[in-house]
């Protein structure tokens, strides 16, 4: 488990990480997130979180 179930993911720190710090433009970040999404089974705690990060990244225009 990479992200504990008790952790709340808020959009402001995610936006800061992806946009302001420039991580969202890095192709390695995208590939890592897509690979993790493909590896996690449906129903695990991590899968919706990784998919949420990918969806938010697309919503920010990356």
Order of alpha helices (4+ residues) and beta strands (2+ residues): alpha-alpha-alpha
